[in-house]
Amino acid sequence: MGAGPGHKGVHPALAPLATLAVGAAMAMYLYRTDPHQPGHLFPRCPFNWLTGQLCPVCGSTRLAYDLLHGEPVRAFHENALVLALTPLLAWASVRWLLAGLRGRRWKPAVPPRAQYALLGAAVVWTVVRNVW
């Protein structure tokens, strides 16, 4: 997997390392800032702002805060779907980083059936959490 247009001279590890650095900085800010309380810099979900309904990822900031503070049950109540997908997201992040450190660009291939399953789960989750 050689460097294509726009990738000339950029090491494949740059993007995952930059993402890791930004994520670490955000986690440090989040650890010290309780999103359950008003007065923080976290923006409101645009979908929630427009509709008043919860989107499939609403509550993810609070979920991350709860996990950082060792409260998985509270995190579950914020967003069970995102919590269930966290191991998959962590695996994909590590795979991306390791590929980059080895000088390769990782381009995950998600089969159409998996894409439809994720989309379906997101739609069902959105309906269930807003009706329940």
C-alpha positions as a printed NumPy array, in Angstrom:
array([[  0.   ,   0.   ,   0.   ],
       [  2.055,   2.877,  -1.259],
       [  1.485,   6.521,  -0.712],
       [ -1.228,   7.851,  -2.96 ],
       [ -2.143,  11.418,  -3.87 ],
       [ -2.205,  13.609,  -0.789],
       [ -0.112,  11.128,   1.189],
       [  3.275,  12.056,  -0.213],
       [  5.848,  12.185,   2.562],
       [  3.319,  11.632,   5.364],
       [  4.098,   8.615,   7.528],
       [  1.108,   6.277,   7.983],
       [  1.438,   6.519,  11.777],
       [  0.848,  10.281,  11.811],
       [ -2.963,  10.164,  11.746],
       [ -3.425,   7.471,  14.422],
       [ -0.763,   9.051,  16.663],
       [ -2.355,  12.501,  16.274],
       [ -5.766,  10.989,  17.025],
       [ -4.332,   9.285,  20.11 ],
       [ -2.792,  12.564,  21.31 ],
       [ -6.01 ,  14.527,  20.804],
       [ -8.011,  11.734,  22.451],
       [ -5.663,  11.725,  25.461],
       [ -5.966,  15.504,  25.807],
       [ -9.749,  15.275,  25.572],
       [ -9.802,  12.472,  28.153],
       [ -7.724,  14.588,  30.564],
       [-10.163,  17.491,  30.157],
       [-13.149,  15.168,  30.472],
       [-11.751,  13.512,  33.585],
       [-11.749,  16.878,  35.346],
       [-15.024,  18.186,  33.881],
       [-18.284,  16.48 ,  34.825],
       [-20.623,  16.563,  31.788],
       [-23.507,  15.627,  34.11 ],
       [-23.268,  19.196,  35.452],
       [-23.946,  22.42 ,  33.497],
       [-21.235,  24.948,  32.687],
       [-18.786,  22.943,  30.609],
       [-17.506,  23.372,  27.046],
       [-19.182,  20.281,  25.592],
       [-21.553,  21.145,  22.741],
       [-25.109,  19.9  ,  22.66 ],
       [-25.971,  17.167,  20.166],
       [-27.297,  18.861,  16.987],
       [-29.909,  16.108,  16.476],
       [-31.13 ,  16.536,  20.059],
       [-31.111,  20.316,  19.708],
       [-33.23 ,  20.165,  16.53 ],
       [-35.648,  17.387,  17.502],
       [-35.539,  17.067,  21.273],
       [-34.907,  13.336,  20.756],
       [-31.813,  11.293,  21.61 ],
       [-29.592,  10.217,  18.697],
       [-27.805,   6.817,  18.697],
       [-24.693,   8.31 ,  20.326],
       [-26.286,  10.802,  22.728],
       [-24.809,  10.287,  26.168],
       [-21.398,   9.193,  24.869],
       [-19.567,  12.045,  26.582],
       [-21.188,  11.195,  29.905],
       [-20.492,   7.504,  29.221],
       [-16.79 ,   8.242,  28.685],
       [-16.697,  10.323,  31.87 ],
       [-18.298,   7.5  ,  33.826],
       [-15.853,   4.924,  32.419],
       [-12.902,   7.192,  33.231],
       [-14.169,   7.271,  36.806],
       [-14.689,   3.508,  37.023],
       [-18.488,   3.541,  36.907],
       [-19.512,   1.033,  34.181],
       [-23.103,   0.666,  35.438],
       [-23.66 ,   4.407,  35.233],
       [-22.007,   4.365,  31.777],
       [-24.431,   1.612,  30.703],
       [-27.359,   3.847,  31.623],
       [-25.967,   6.689,  29.503],
       [-25.752,   4.681,  26.271],
       [-25.813,   0.875,  26.28 ],
       [-25.215,   0.561,  22.516],
       [-22.055,   2.665,  22.499],
       [-20.825,   0.85 ,  25.607],
       [-21.374,  -2.489,  23.854],
       [-19.45 ,  -1.232,  20.796],
       [-16.54 ,   0.15 ,  22.855],
       [-14.405,  -3.032,  22.597],
       [-14.831,  -3.027,  18.812],
       [-13.879,   0.649,  18.613],
       [-10.846,   0.027,  20.834],
       [ -9.759,  -2.94 ,  18.697],
       [-10.092,  -0.893,  15.488],
       [ -8.112,   1.974,  17.018],
       [ -5.276,  -0.321,  18.122],
       [ -5.235,  -2.042,  14.731],
       [ -5.035,   1.349,  12.966],
       [ -2.204,   2.478,  15.243],
       [ -0.21 ,  -0.748,  14.87 ],
       [ -0.57 ,  -0.702,  11.087],
       [  0.637,   2.909,  11.03 ],
       [  3.624,   2.145,  13.258],
       [  4.536,  -0.675,  10.854],
       [  4.475,   1.798,   7.966],
       [  1.166,   0.6  ,   6.519],
       [ -2.101,   2.383,   5.936],
       [ -5.022,   0.449,   7.374],
       [ -8.264,   0.751,   5.474],
       [-10.915,  -1.332,   7.221],
       [-13.292,  -3.123,   4.915],
       [-16.745,  -3.347,   6.447],
       [-18.95 ,  -5.705,   4.428],
       [-22.321,  -4.324,   3.295],
       [-24.205,  -6.732,   5.598],
       [-22.294,  -5.386,   8.604],
       [-22.985,  -1.807,   7.496],
       [-26.709,  -2.548,   7.236],
       [-26.655,  -4.316,  10.607],
       [-24.986,  -1.319,  12.273],
       [-27.391,   1.098,  10.625],
       [-30.354,  -1.062,  11.646],
       [-29.094,  -1.32 ,  15.22 ],
       [-28.654,   2.473,  15.356],
       [-32.192,   3.083,  14.085],
       [-33.725,   0.521,  16.454],
       [-31.696,   1.89 ,  19.377],
       [-32.807,   5.449,  18.574],
       [-36.476,   4.451,  18.519],
       [-36.253,   2.259,  21.637],
       [-34.436,   4.815,  23.781],
       [-36.815,   7.617,  22.792],
       [-39.995,   5.584,  23.345],
       [-38.896,   3.776,  26.493]])
